[in-house]
Amino acid sequence: MNTSEVKVAVDSLAAAFEAFKAANDAALKEKADLGAVDALTEAKLARIEGEIDRLGDGLDRARASLLRPPAGGHRHEPPSEHRAAFGAYLRKGDESRIATLETKALSVGTDPEGGYLVPPEVSQRIVATVFETSPVRAIAAVEAIGSDSLELLVDKDEPGAGWVAEAETRTETTSPDLARISIPVHEIYAEPRATQKLIDDANIDVEAWLTAKVAERFARIENTAFVTGTGVGQPRGFLTYPAGTAWGQVEQVASGANGAITADGLIDLQHTLKEVHAANAVWLANRLAVRDIRKLKDVDGQYLWRPGLRIDGSETLLGRPIHTASDLPVPAAASLSVAFGDFRAGYQIVDRIGIRVLRDPFTAKPYVKFYTTKRVGGDVVNFEAIKLQTLTV
């Protein structure tokens, strides 16, 4: 898709949003005048909302396509020795070449057993695909390590300071407290399978097929863990901390209505964040929460939500980008369906170097299983940088 087609998509989305505002205004008037919304108006509104979703998704894909290299372009590059050996291992189970290569290349980032390390270019494509489909990974801080955990020292507060006259005695001020945070990595796995006959006869690109399957599986598991993970055998999600403003707690701001998102509640939530974090903050919300947010207006009758018509393609809420994250709860009484914060400062994702594949042609004949593992961790590292909306009074 070229830039002119992207412009057409932008214009179509803008027109759909104008139609949505007109339909929603009509629904609000009907409810005020008659006490209920006509079924035809509700159906029209739902149809336009679906069209906005479709156009928005299409626009995202169009913008992404402009940034990608031509399809198949990587195939003209000479394969690395490791990659060629890895391809032979996937197709025929030939371990001799890849085993020799990995024995020569053992390092702190390479585990010595449990499968063979995916070639770097393939591994990067898997991680890149996961990155594109995971809203939290796309907005949080991400670091690759060669050990089993990341150790961080975090400032919990600020040093004491004050004014003093030229000749006045200087007394000792308080020092900031430091917190030590350890984020361990946990194993995540996928096990796609294909028949050996398909691999042999269909001339499929096993590497590309494996990449797509693994990336899809990893993205789904990671998305859930970064939001609601327990921290036991998996990353800890930012929704799992107790409510509060102390260290180790994530502040929850009431929406002002049980089970409902309100304009006042969102504005209150936005203004709980300190200026240093507000400048880089983004919204995260369940898709059904985004649906409800689209219908909200401020006191001047202006809609709070705006479609992705900006250069970066992001939808906005109260001037800040909003991302859909289906792992946040569906709006209900006391649910945490909306989050706002500087996730780059507040949430740390840790990747252990290396994705490994173990080829198993024996335990599920006639299928060949490709047991693929990756180690990843995640946790909140700055509790002031993330705020949550609880749908209560």
C-alpha positions as CSV (number, residue, x, y, z in Angstrom):
1,M,0.0,0.0,0.0
2,N,1.4,3.5,-0.9
3,T,1.0,6.8,0.8
4,S,-2.0,7.9,-1.3
5,E,-3.9,4.8,-0.2
6,V,-3.0,5.6,3.4
7,K,-4.5,9.1,2.9
8,V,-7.7,7.6,1.5
9,A,-7.9,5.3,4.6
10,V,-7.4,8.3,6.9
11,D,-10.1,10.3,5.2
12,S,-12.5,7.3,5.4
13,L,-11.8,6.9,9.1
14,A,-12.4,10.7,9.7
15,A,-15.7,10.5,7.8
16,A,-16.8,7.4,9.8
17,F,-16.0,9.3,13.1
18,E,-18.2,12.2,12.0
19,A,-21.0,9.8,11.2
20,F,-20.5,8.2,14.6
21,K,-20.7,11.5,16.4
22,A,-24.0,12.4,14.6
23,A,-25.5,9.0,15.4
24,N,-24.4,9.2,19.0
25,D,-25.7,12.7,19.4
26,A,-29.1,11.5,18.0
27,A,-29.1,8.6,20.5
28,L,-28.4,10.9,23.4
29,K,-31.2,13.2,22.4
30,E,-33.6,10.3,22.0
31,K,-32.7,9.1,25.5
32,A,-33.2,12.6,27.0
33,D,-36.5,13.2,25.2
34,L,-38.1,9.8,25.2
35,G,-36.3,8.0,28.0
36,A,-35.0,5.3,25.7
37,V,-33.0,4.9,22.5
38,D,-34.7,3.7,19.4
39,A,-33.6,0.2,18.2
40,L,-32.8,1.5,14.7
41,T,-30.6,4.2,16.2
42,E,-28.8,1.7,18.3
43,A,-28.3,-0.6,15.4
44,K,-26.9,2.3,13.3
45,L,-24.6,3.3,16.0
46,A,-23.3,-0.3,16.4
47,R,-22.7,-0.6,12.7
48,I,-20.7,2.7,12.6
49,E,-18.6,1.6,15.6
50,G,-17.8,-1.7,13.8
51,E,-16.8,0.3,10.7
52,I,-14.5,2.5,12.8
53,D,-12.9,-0.6,14.2
54,R,-12.4,-2.1,10.7
55,L,-11.0,1.2,9.2
56,G,-8.8,1.7,12.2
57,D,-7.3,-1.8,12.0
58,G,-6.8,-1.4,8.2
59,L,-5.1,1.9,8.7
60,D,-2.7,0.4,11.3
61,R,-1.8,-2.4,8.8
62,A,-1.4,0.1,6.0
63,R,1.0,2.3,8.0
64,A,2.9,-0.8,9.1
65,S,3.3,-2.0,5.5
66,L,5.0,1.2,4.6
67,L,7.7,0.5,7.1
68,R,8.3,-3.1,6.1
69,P,10.8,-4.2,3.5
70,P,9.4,-5.7,0.2
71,A,7.8,-9.1,0.7
72,G,10.4,-11.9,0.5
73,G,13.3,-9.4,0.5
74,H,15.2,-11.3,3.1
75,R,15.3,-14.4,0.9
76,H,17.8,-12.7,-1.4
77,E,20.3,-12.4,1.5
78,P,22.8,-15.2,1.8
79,P,21.9,-17.4,4.8
80,S,24.3,-17.5,7.7
81,E,26.0,-20.9,8.4
82,H,23.9,-21.2,11.6
83,R,20.7,-20.4,9.7
84,A,21.4,-23.0,7.0
85,A,22.2,-25.6,9.6
86,F,19.1,-24.7,11.6
87,G,16.9,-25.1,8.4
88,A,18.3,-28.6,7.9
89,Y,17.5,-29.4,11.6
90,L,13.9,-28.3,11.2
91,R,13.3,-30.2,8.0
92,K,15.2,-33.4,8.5
93,G,16.4,-33.4,12.1
94,D,20.0,-33.2,11.0
95,E,21.7,-32.2,14.3
96,S,25.3,-32.7,13.3
97,R,26.0,-29.3,11.7
98,I,24.1,-27.2,14.1
99,A,25.5,-29.1,17.1
100,T,29.0,-28.4,15.9
101,L,28.3,-24.8,15.4
102,E,26.7,-24.2,18.8
103,T,29.6,-26.1,20.5
104,K,32.0,-23.6,19.0
105,A,29.8,-20.6,19.9
106,L,28.8,-21.3,23.5
107,S,28.6,-18.0,25.5
108,V,26.8,-16.5,28.4
109,G,23.8,-16.0,26.2
110,T,23.6,-19.6,25.1
111,D,22.2,-22.5,27.1
112,P,24.2,-25.7,26.5
113,E,21.2,-28.1,26.4
114,G,17.5,-28.3,25.9
115,G,17.3,-27.7,22.2
116,Y,19.1,-25.6,19.7
117,L,19.3,-21.8,19.6
118,V,17.3,-20.1,16.9
119,P,19.4,-18.1,14.5
120,P,19.6,-14.4,15.6
121,E,17.7,-13.1,12.5
122,V,14.9,-15.6,13.0
123,S,14.8,-14.9,16.8
124,Q,14.6,-11.1,16.0
125,R,11.6,-11.7,13.7
126,I,9.8,-13.6,16.4
127,V,10.4,-10.9,19.0
128,A,9.5,-8.1,16.5
129,T,6.2,-9.9,15.7
130,V,5.4,-10.3,19.4
131,F,6.3,-6.6,19.9
132,E,3.8,-5.5,17.2
133,T,1.0,-7.5,18.8
134,S,1.6,-6.9,22.5
135,P,0.4,-3.5,23.7
136,V,2.3,-3.7,26.9
137,R,5.6,-4.8,25.3
138,A,5.2,-1.9,22.8
139,I,5.0,0.8,25.6
140,A,7.0,-0.7,28.5
141,A,10.8,-0.7,29.0
142,V,12.4,-3.9,27.6
143,E,15.9,-5.2,28.3
144,A,17.7,-8.3,27.2
145,I,20.0,-10.0,29.7
146,G,22.3,-13.0,29.8
147,S,21.5,-14.2,33.3
148,D,18.4,-15.5,35.1
149,S,17.3,-12.1,36.6
150,L,17.7,-8.4,36.3
151,E,18.7,-6.5,39.5
152,L,17.7,-2.9,39.8
153,L,18.2,-0.2,42.4
154,V,15.3,2.3,42.4
155,D,15.0,5.7,44.1
156,K,11.9,5.5,46.3
157,D,11.9,9.2,47.1
158,E,13.9,12.4,46.8
159,P,16.7,13.8,48.9
160,G,16.0,16.6,51.4
161,A,16.7,20.1,50.4
162,G,15.9,23.7,51.4
163,W,16.8,27.4,51.3
164,V,19.7,28.7,53.4
165,A,21.2,32.2,54.0
166,E,24.8,32.9,53.1
167,A,26.1,32.6,56.6
168,E,23.5,30.3,58.0
169,T,24.6,26.9,59.4
170,R,24.0,24.0,57.0
171,T,22.4,21.0,58.7
172,E,22.4,17.5,57.3
173,T,19.4,16.8,54.9
174,T,17.7,13.4,54.5
175,S,18.9,10.9,52.0
176,P,16.7,9.1,49.5
177,D,15.8,5.5,50.2
178,L,16.8,2.9,47.6
179,A,14.8,-0.2,46.8
180,R,16.4,-3.3,45.3
181,I,14.2,-5.0,42.7
182,S,15.0,-8.4,41.3
183,I,13.0,-9.4,38.1
184,P,13.5,-13.1,37.4
185,V,12.9,-14.6,34.0
186,H,10.4,-17.4,33.6
187,E,10.0,-19.9,30.8
188,I,7.4,-19.5,28.2
189,Y,6.8,-22.1,25.5
190,A,5.0,-23.0,22.3
191,E,4.7,-26.3,20.6
192,P,3.5,-26.0,17.0
193,R,3.4,-29.2,15.0
194,A,3.3,-30.3,11.3
195,T,3.4,-33.6,9.6
196,Q,6.8,-34.7,8.2
197,K,5.0,-35.3,4.9
198,L,3.9,-31.7,4.7
199,I,7.4,-30.5,5.6
200,D,8.9,-32.7,2.9
201,D,6.4,-32.5,0.1
202,A,4.7,-29.1,0.3
203,N,7.9,-27.1,0.0
204,I,6.7,-24.8,2.8
205,D,9.0,-22.3,4.4
206,V,9.3,-24.1,7.8
207,E,11.3,-21.2,9.3
208,A,8.6,-18.7,8.4
209,W,5.8,-21.0,9.5
210,L,7.5,-21.7,12.9
211,T,8.1,-17.9,13.4
212,A,4.5,-17.1,12.9
213,K,3.1,-19.8,15.1
214,V,5.5,-19.2,17.9
215,A,5.1,-15.4,17.8
216,E,1.3,-15.7,18.0
217,R,1.5,-18.0,21.0
218,F,4.1,-16.0,22.8
219,A,2.2,-12.8,22.3
220,R,-1.0,-14.1,23.8
221,I,0.7,-15.6,26.9
222,E,2.9,-12.5,27.4
223,N,-0.1,-10.1,27.1
224,T,-1.9,-11.8,29.9
225,A,1.0,-12.1,32.2
226,F,2.1,-8.4,31.9
227,V,-1.4,-7.4,33.0
228,T,-2.6,-10.1,35.4
229,G,0.3,-12.4,36.0
230,T,0.8,-13.7,39.5
231,G,4.6,-13.4,39.6
232,V,4.9,-17.1,40.5
233,G,6.4,-18.9,37.6
234,Q,5.4,-16.0,35.3
235,P,5.8,-12.2,35.1
236,R,3.8,-10.1,37.6
237,G,1.1,-8.0,36.1
238,F,0.5,-4.4,37.0
239,L,-3.2,-5.1,38.0
240,T,-2.2,-7.5,40.8
241,Y,-0.8,-4.9,43.3
242,P,-2.9,-3.7,46.2
243,A,-4.5,-0.2,45.9
244,G,-2.7,2.7,47.5
245,T,-0.1,5.4,47.1
246,A,2.7,3.8,49.1
247,W,5.7,1.9,47.6
248,G,4.5,-1.5,46.4
249,Q,0.9,-0.2,45.7
250,V,-0.7,1.1,42.5
251,E,-3.2,3.9,43.0
252,Q,-6.8,3.3,42.0
253,V,-9.0,6.2,41.1
254,A,-12.8,5.8,41.3
255,S,-14.8,6.4,38.1
256,G,-17.7,7.9,40.0
257,A,-20.2,5.2,38.9
258,N,-20.5,1.5,39.6
259,G,-19.6,-0.5,36.5
260,A,-19.5,2.6,34.3
261,I,-16.7,4.7,32.8
262,T,-17.3,8.4,33.1
263,A,-15.7,11.5,31.7
264,D,-15.1,13.0,35.1
265,G,-13.5,9.7,36.3
266,L,-11.1,9.7,33.3
267,I,-10.1,13.3,33.9
268,D,-9.5,12.6,37.6
269,L,-7.4,9.6,36.7
270,Q,-5.3,11.6,34.2
271,H,-4.5,14.3,36.8
272,T,-3.3,11.9,39.5
273,L,-0.2,11.4,37.5
274,K,2.8,13.7,38.2
275,E,3.9,16.0,35.4
276,V,7.2,14.1,34.9
277,H,5.2,11.0,33.9
278,A,2.2,12.7,32.4
279,A,4.2,13.9,29.4
280,N,5.0,10.4,28.3
281,A,1.8,8.7,29.5
282,V,-0.6,6.5,27.5
283,W,-3.9,4.8,28.1
284,L,-4.7,1.1,28.1
285,A,-8.2,-0.1,28.0
286,N,-10.3,-3.2,27.3
287,R,-11.9,-3.1,23.8
288,L,-15.4,-2.8,25.4
289,A,-14.1,0.0,27.6
290,V,-12.9,1.8,24.5
291,R,-16.4,1.4,23.0
292,D,-17.8,3.2,26.0
293,I,-15.1,5.8,26.0
294,R,-16.0,6.8,22.4
295,K,-19.4,8.0,23.6
296,L,-18.1,10.3,26.3
297,K,-18.0,14.1,26.0
298,D,-16.5,16.9,28.1
299,V,-18.5,19.8,29.6
300,D,-18.2,21.7,26.3
301,G,-19.8,18.8,24.3
302,Q,-16.5,17.7,22.8
303,Y,-15.8,14.0,22.4
304,L,-12.9,12.8,24.6
305,W,-11.8,10.1,22.1
306,R,-10.3,10.8,18.7
307,P,-9.6,8.3,15.9
308,G,-6.1,7.6,14.7
309,L,-5.7,10.5,12.3
310,R,-2.3,11.7,13.7
311,I,1.0,11.0,12.0
312,D,1.8,8.2,14.4
313,G,-1.6,6.6,13.8
314,S,-2.5,6.4,17.5
315,E,-6.1,6.9,18.7
316,T,-6.2,9.5,21.5
317,L,-8.1,10.0,24.7
318,L,-7.8,13.5,26.4
319,G,-4.9,14.2,24.1
320,R,-2.8,11.1,25.0
321,P,-2.5,7.8,22.9
322,I,-4.9,5.0,23.8
323,H,-4.1,1.3,23.2
324,T,-6.6,-1.6,23.3
325,A,-5.5,-4.3,25.7
326,S,-8.0,-7.2,25.8
327,D,-6.5,-8.6,29.0
328,L,-7.8,-5.7,31.0
329,P,-11.2,-6.6,32.5
330,V,-14.5,-6.0,30.7
331,P,-16.2,-3.0,32.3
332,A,-18.2,-4.1,35.4
333,A,-18.7,-3.0,39.0
334,A,-15.3,-2.5,40.6
335,S,-13.4,-3.7,37.6
336,L,-10.0,-2.2,36.6
337,S,-10.8,-1.7,32.9
338,V,-8.6,1.4,32.2
339,A,-5.0,2.2,33.1
340,F,-3.1,5.4,32.5
341,G,0.6,5.9,33.0
342,D,4.2,6.2,31.8
343,F,4.7,2.5,31.3
344,R,8.2,3.1,29.9
345,A,9.2,4.3,33.4
346,G,6.8,2.1,35.4
347,Y,7.0,-1.4,33.9
348,Q,10.1,-3.4,33.1
349,I,10.1,-6.4,30.8
350,V,13.2,-8.6,30.8
351,D,14.1,-11.0,28.0
352,R,16.7,-13.8,28.5
353,I,18.8,-13.9,25.4
354,G,18.0,-16.8,23.1
355,I,14.9,-18.7,21.8
356,R,15.4,-22.4,21.6
357,V,13.8,-25.2,19.5
358,L,13.7,-28.9,20.3
359,R,12.5,-31.0,17.3
360,D,10.5,-34.1,18.4
361,P,9.4,-36.5,15.6
362,F,8.6,-39.4,18.0
363,T,5.9,-38.6,20.6
364,A,3.1,-37.5,18.3
365,K,3.5,-39.4,15.0
366,P,2.8,-38.6,12.2
367,Y,3.4,-35.1,13.5
368,V,6.7,-33.4,14.2
369,K,6.6,-31.2,17.2
370,F,8.8,-28.1,17.5
371,Y,9.0,-27.4,21.3
372,T,10.1,-23.8,21.4
373,T,11.1,-21.9,24.6
374,K,11.9,-18.4,25.6
375,R,12.5,-16.9,29.0
376,V,10.9,-13.6,30.0
377,G,10.1,-11.6,33.1
378,G,8.2,-8.5,34.0
379,D,7.3,-6.3,37.0
380,V,6.4,-2.8,38.1
381,V,9.5,-0.8,38.9
382,N,8.0,2.7,39.5
383,F,4.7,2.6,41.3
384,E,4.1,6.3,40.9
385,A,4.1,6.0,37.1
386,I,1.0,3.8,36.7
387,K,-2.6,4.6,37.7
388,L,-5.7,2.5,37.5
389,Q,-9.4,3.4,37.1
390,T,-11.7,1.4,39.3
391,L,-15.4,1.5,38.1
392,T,-16.9,2.4,41.4
393,V,-18.5,5.5,43.1
